[in-house]
Amino acid sequence: MKKQSGYQFCGGKDHAFNPNRRDFLSVGALGGLSLGLTLGDLLTGEAHAAGEDWKDVAKQSKTGKAKNIIQIHLPGGSCHQETFDPKYLAPQEYRGPLGTVNTTIPGEKFSQYFAKTAKIADKLTVIRSLTHSEAAHARGTHNMMTGVRPSPATVFPSIGSIVSHEFGPRKSLPPYVAVPSQTGYGGTGYLGSAYGPFSLGADPGSSSFKVRDLALPSGIDDKRFAKRRSMRSIVDAHFSSLEKADALVGMDSFYDRAYAMISAPEARAAFDINKEPAKIRDRYGRNTAGGRLLLARRLVESGVRMVTTTYGGWDMHGNIASSIKRQVPPLDQAFAALISDLDERGMLDDTLVMITSEFSRTPKINRSAGRDHWPKVMSVVMAGGGMKRGYIHGASDP
C-alpha cells in the first residue's frame, strides 16, 4: 500500500503521480553535452512518465471573468456533513459527532472547526448539490479533475492542462503549477506533453522548502549559461532537420520553460515564500496547509494561470471526529487567510478559488464511527472569479 502525503486510501492505492525527482535527472539524449540544466530534463521526464499522446482538442471559449484559478483538492473524499453542509437538525446517527458555527450568511452554518472560514462566508459560494455516480477514488478523481466521466479508452485532460493549452504562459512562469506534485488525473490526458503542470517535488509547508534547479548550477555564470544554451540550439537545429517528431517539439517547449525560469529573477522569487512578511506567514499558518496556499497566492500573483494543490487525507471510514479535529483547523486558517488576502490585494475578482474532493461520505455514521463513499451529493466551495458572494446553491436532504 503506497502513501500519498502520509495518508493511505482504502483499496490499497493512491492515485497521485509523485515519482522521485532524481529518477528524471538522467533523461534526455543530449545529456552528454553537460548543459548543467536538470530542470528541462525533469520536465521532459515527467511527460514521458505520464505517457501522453499528442492529439488536439477543439478550441474552448476564452470569455469569462476569472484570470487565475487555485484548486484545493482534498484527496480521499471529504464529508459534506463535517465541513460545509452540517446536518444539525438530523438524528445523531446522521448528524454526526460535531457541532456547528454560524456563518456571515444569515441562517447558514458550517461545521464547528471551520470557524475562521465561517467569518468570511460572505465572500463564498457554496454548492451543496453537486452529484455524480463514481464511488471509486480514481474514477471520482477523474470526474472532478477533468469534468468528464472516465472512459476505458481515453484519459481526458485536466482543467489545468486545458488552461495551459488555451492560454499559454504569462511572462517567465509556466501557466500550470502543481503544489507539491501532480494529483491523480491532473495531467494532460490526450493533449500534448507541453501542457502538463510544473510539479515542484517539494512541499512549501516544510521548513526546508526549496524548489530544485531554479538557480544556475555552481560555477556557472550568466555568460557561460548563455553559451551553453547557444550550443544546445545548434544541436537542436541539426536534429530537428532530421526528425520533426512531436516528442522533439515537446522537449523544446520544456527546455524553453526551464531556461525562462532559471534566467528570470522574478520567476525564482515567486517560489520563495520566505520573502513574505512574518505576519503573513503567521496569518496563513506555518504548516502544510498554510505553506501550500500561501505559495499558490504568490504564484498567481506572479503570473501563473492555474495552481492545483492538495491537502490531507479524507478517506474517513472510521473515527471521523478525531480525523476532522486534526485536519480541518490548519485548512480553515489557511483558506480563510487566502480568500481575505486575495480580496485585500484586489485579486479575488480575477481569481477563482475552489475546494474540491472526489466525492463525499454516506449520510449515516457507520459502525466504525466514520462514513463511507458517497458520490450522490457533495459540497464544493468557490470564491472569486465572478462567483456570487455570500451564496448557498442547492441543498441536500436535511
C-alpha positions in Angstrom: 0.0 0.0 0.0 1.6 3.3 -1.1 1.3 6.6 0.6 0.1 10.0 -0.5 1.3 12.8 1.7 1.5 10.4 4.6 -2.1 9.1 4.1 -3.4 5.8 2.7 -6.6 5.4 0.8 -8.8 2.4 1.2 -8.3 -0.2 -1.6 -4.6 -0.1 -1.3 -3.9 2.7 -3.8 -3.2 6.3 -4.1 -3.6 8.0 -7.5 -1.1 10.7 -7.3 1.7 11.0 -9.8 4.6 11.6 -7.4 7.8 10.0 -8.5 11.3 10.7 -7.1 12.7 13.7 -8.8 16.1 12.0 -9.0 14.6 9.4 -11.3 14.3 12.0 -14.1 17.7 13.5 -14.0 19.2 11.1 -16.5 16.5 11.6 -19.1 17.5 13.1 -22.4 19.7 12.2 -25.4 21.6 15.4 -25.1 22.9 14.7 -21.5 26.4 14.2 -22.8 26.7 18.0 -23.5 26.7 18.6 -19.7 24.5 21.7 -20.1 24.1 21.9 -16.3 20.3 22.1 -16.7 18.4 19.4 -14.9 15.1 21.3 -14.8 14.5 20.8 -18.5 15.3 17.1 -18.2 12.8 16.9 -15.3 10.0 18.5 -17.3 10.7 16.1 -20.2 10.9 13.1 -17.9 7.6 13.9 -16.3 6.0 13.9 -19.7 7.5 10.6 -20.6 6.4 9.1 -17.4 2.8 10.3 -17.9 2.7 8.7 -21.3 0.6 11.3 -23.1 -0.1 11.2 -26.8 -0.4 14.2 -29.0 -4.0 14.8 -30.1 -5.6 18.2 -30.3 -8.9 19.3 -28.9 -11.3 21.9 -30.1 -10.7 25.4 -29.0 -12.5 26.5 -25.9 -14.2 29.8 -25.2 -11.8 32.4 -23.8 -14.5 34.6 -22.3 -15.1 34.9 -18.5 -14.0 37.0 -15.6 -11.5 34.6 -13.9 -7.9 35.2 -15.0 -6.4 32.7 -12.5 -7.5 29.5 -10.7 -6.5 28.0 -7.5 -7.9 24.5 -6.9 -7.5 23.0 -3.4 -8.2 19.3 -3.7 -9.0 17.2 -0.6 -8.0 13.6 -1.6 -9.9 10.7 -0.2 -13.4 12.1 -0.2 -14.2 14.9 2.3 -17.6 14.6 4.1 -20.0 17.5 3.5 -21.7 16.9 6.9 -18.5 17.6 8.8 -17.4 20.6 6.6 -19.8 22.9 4.8 -23.2 21.2 5.0 -23.8 20.1 8.6 -27.0 18.2 9.5 -27.5 19.8 12.9 -31.3 19.0 12.9 -30.9 15.3 12.0 -30.9 12.4 14.4 -27.5 11.7 16.0 -26.6 8.8 13.7 -26.9 11.1 10.7 -25.9 14.4 12.3 -22.5 13.0 13.4 -20.3 13.9 16.4 -19.5 17.6 15.7 -21.2 20.9 16.4 -21.7 23.9 14.2 -20.7 27.5 13.9 -22.8 30.4 12.5 -21.5 32.0 9.3 -21.8 35.5 7.9 -24.5 34.3 5.6 -27.7 34.7 7.6 -29.2 31.4 8.8 -26.3 29.3 7.4 -23.9 27.2 9.4 -20.6 25.4 8.9 -19.1 22.5 10.9 -17.5 23.7 14.1 -13.9 23.5 13.0 -14.4 25.9 10.1 -14.8 28.9 12.4 -12.5 31.2 10.5 -13.9 30.3 7.2 -17.4 30.9 8.6 -16.4 34.5 9.2 -15.6 35.1 5.5 -18.6 33.1 4.2 -20.0 36.3 2.8 -17.2 36.1 0.2 -18.0 32.5 -0.8 -20.4 30.5 -3.0 -21.1 27.0 -1.5 -22.6 24.5 -3.9 -24.4 21.8 -1.8 -26.0 19.8 -4.6 -23.1 18.5 -6.7 -23.5 14.9 -7.7 -22.0 12.2 -9.9 -22.1 8.4 -9.9 -18.5 7.4 -9.3 -17.8 5.9 -5.9 -14.2 4.7 -6.5 -11.4 7.1 -5.7 -9.7 7.0 -9.1 -12.9 7.4 -11.1 -14.3 10.1 -8.8 -11.0 12.0 -9.1 -11.1 11.8 -12.9 -14.6 13.3 -12.8 -13.5 16.2 -10.6 -10.1 17.0 -12.2 -11.3 16.8 -15.8 -15.1 17.4 -15.7 -15.6 14.3 -17.7 -16.7 10.8 -16.7 -13.9 8.3 -17.0 -13.6 6.2 -20.1 -11.7 2.9 -20.6 -10.4 4.3 -24.0 -9.4 7.8 -23.1 -7.8 9.7 -20.2 -9.1 13.3 -20.6 -7.0 16.4 -19.9 -7.3 18.1 -16.6 -8.7 21.6 -16.2 -5.2 22.9 -15.7 -3.9 21.4 -18.9 -6.8 22.8 -20.8 -6.0 26.3 -19.4 -2.3 25.8 -20.4 -3.3 24.7 -23.9 -5.7 27.5 -24.5 -3.9 30.5 -22.9 -0.2 29.6 -22.6 2.3 31.2 -20.2 2.5 34.7 -18.8 6.0 36.1 -18.6 8.6 33.6 -17.5 6.4 31.3 -15.3 4.6 28.2 -16.5 0.9 28.5 -16.9 0.1 25.5 -14.7 1.8 24.5 -11.5 1.1 21.6 -9.1 1.9 22.1 -5.4 3.7 20.0 -4.3 3.1 17.4 -7.0 0.6 16.4 -9.7 -2.5 14.9 -8.3 -4.3 11.9 -9.9 -5.7 12.9 -13.3 -4.1 16.3 -13.0 -2.2 15.8 -16.2 -2.6 16.3 -19.9 -4.6 13.3 -21.0 -4.7 13.4 -24.7 -3.2 16.8 -25.0 0.5 17.3 -25.8 3.0 16.9 -23.1 3.9 20.5 -23.1 0.6 21.4 -21.4 1.3 19.4 -18.2 1.9 21.0 -14.8 5.2 22.0 -13.4 5.4 19.8 -10.3 7.5 21.2 -7.5 8.5 17.9 -6.0 8.9 19.8 -2.7 6.5 20.9 0.0 6.2 24.6 0.8 4.8 23.6 4.2 8.3 22.3 5.1 10.8 24.5 6.9 13.4 23.3 4.4 11.3 24.0 1.3 13.3 24.8 -1.8 12.4 24.2 -5.5 15.4 22.5 -7.0 17.0 23.6 -10.3 15.7 27.2 -10.3 19.2 28.6 -9.8 22.2 28.3 -12.1 24.5 25.4 -11.2 27.5 26.1 -9.0 30.3 27.7 -11.1 28.0 28.6 -14.0 27.5 32.4 -14.5 25.1 34.1 -16.9 27.6 34.3 -19.7 28.6 30.7 -19.5 24.9 29.7 -19.2 24.1 31.7 -22.4 27.0 30.0 -24.3 25.7 26.5 -23.3 22.2 27.4 -24.4 23.6 28.5 -27.8 25.4 25.2 -28.1 22.2 23.3 -27.4 20.4 25.4 -30.0 22.9 24.3 -32.7 22.5 20.6 -31.8 18.7 21.1 -31.7 18.7 22.6 -35.2 20.6 19.7 -36.6 18.4 17.0 -35.1 15.2 19.0 -35.9 16.2 18.9 -39.6 16.3 15.1 -39.4 13.2 14.4 -37.5 10.2 16.6 -36.5 8.6 14.3 -34.1 6.1 15.5 -31.6 8.4 14.4 -28.8 11.1 16.8 -30.0 8.5 19.6 -30.2 7.5 18.9 -26.6 11.1 18.7 -25.5 11.8 22.1 -27.0 8.9 23.5 -25.0 10.2 22.0 -21.8 13.7 23.4 -22.2 12.3 26.8 -23.2 10.3 26.9 -20.0 13.3 25.8 -18.0 15.6 28.5 -19.5 13.0 31.1 -18.8 12.5 30.2 -15.2 16.3 29.9 -14.5 17.2 33.1 -16.2 14.4 35.3 -14.7 14.9 36.6 -11.1 11.1 37.2 -10.8 10.4 33.6 -11.6 12.7 32.4 -8.9 11.3 34.9 -6.4 7.7 33.7 -7.0 8.6 30.4 -5.4 10.3 31.9 -2.3 7.7 32.2 0.4 10.4 33.4 2.8 10.1 36.7 1.1 6.6 37.1 2.7 6.5 39.2 5.9 6.3 37.2 9.2 2.8 38.4 9.9 1.6 37.0 6.5 3.3 33.6 7.2 1.6 33.5 10.6 -1.7 34.5 9.1 -1.7 31.5 6.8 -0.1 29.2 9.3 3.4 27.8 9.3 2.3 24.3 8.4 1.4 22.2 5.3 -1.9 23.9 4.5 -0.5 27.4 5.2 2.6 27.0 3.1 0.8 25.5 0.1 -1.9 28.1 0.0 0.5 31.0 0.5 2.6 29.7 -2.3 -0.5 29.4 -4.5 -1.3 33.1 -3.9 2.3 34.1 -4.7 2.3 32.1 -7.9 -1.0 33.5 -9.3 0.2 37.0 -8.3 3.3 36.4 -10.3 1.6 35.2 -13.4 0.8 31.5 -13.1 -2.7 30.9 -14.5 -3.7 27.8 -12.6 -2.3 26.2 -9.4 -3.6 22.9 -8.0 -2.7 21.8 -4.5 -3.8 19.0 -2.2 -4.1 18.8 1.5 -4.6 15.9 3.9 -6.3 12.6 3.6 -10.1 12.5 3.8 -10.9 8.8 3.4 -12.5 8.6 6.8 -14.2 5.2 7.2 -13.6 5.3 10.9 -13.0 7.8 13.8 -14.2 10.7 11.8 -14.4 13.1 14.8 -10.7 12.8 15.6 -9.6 12.9 12.0 -11.6 16.1 11.3 -10.3 17.7 14.5 -6.8 17.1 13.4 -7.0 18.1 9.7 -9.5 20.9 9.5 -8.1 23.7 11.7 -4.9 24.3 9.6 -7.1 24.2 6.4 -9.6 26.5 8.0 -6.9 29.1 8.9 -5.1 28.9 5.6 -8.2 29.0 3.4 -9.7 32.0 5.3 -6.4 33.8 5.0 -6.1 33.1 1.3 -9.6 34.4 0.5 -9.2 37.5 2.7 -5.6 38.2 1.4 -6.7 37.9 -2.3 -9.6 40.3 -1.6 -7.4 42.8 0.2 -5.0 42.8 -2.7 -7.7 43.3 -5.3 -7.1 39.9 -6.8 -10.2 37.9 -5.7 -12.5 39.1 -8.5 -9.9 37.8 -11.0 -9.0 34.6 -9.2 -11.3 31.6 -8.9 -10.6 29.6 -5.8 -12.3 26.2 -5.2 -12.2 23.4 -2.7 -13.0 20.0 -4.3 -12.9 16.3 -3.4 -13.6 13.2 -5.5 -16.9 12.5 -3.6 -18.5 12.9 -0.2 -19.4 10.5 2.6 -22.5 8.5 3.5 -25.4 10.2 5.3 -25.3 7.7 8.2 -22.4 7.2 10.5 -21.1 3.6 10.2 -20.1 1.1 13.0 -16.5 2.4 13.0 -17.7 6.0 13.8 -16.9 7.0 10.2 -18.6 7.5 6.9 -18.2 5.5 3.6 -18.0 6.7 0.0 -21.0 8.7 -1.3 -20.9 10.5 -4.7 -24.7 11.2 -4.8 -24.3 14.6 -3.2 -21.4 16.7 -2.1 -20.3 20.3 -1.4 -17.9 22.4 -3.4 -16.7 25.8 -2.1 -15.9 28.5 -4.6 -14.8 32.1 -4.3 -13.8 34.9 -6.6 -13.6 34.9 -10.4 -17.0 36.4 -10.7 -18.8 33.9 -8.4 -21.7 35.4 -6.4 -20.6 36.3 -2.8 -22.4 35.0 0.2 -24.5 32.5 -1.7 -25.6 28.9 -1.0 -26.6 27.0 -4.1 -28.7 23.8 -3.9 -29.4 21.6 -0.9 -29.0 18.0 0.3 -31.6 16.2 2.5 -31.7 17.8 5.9 
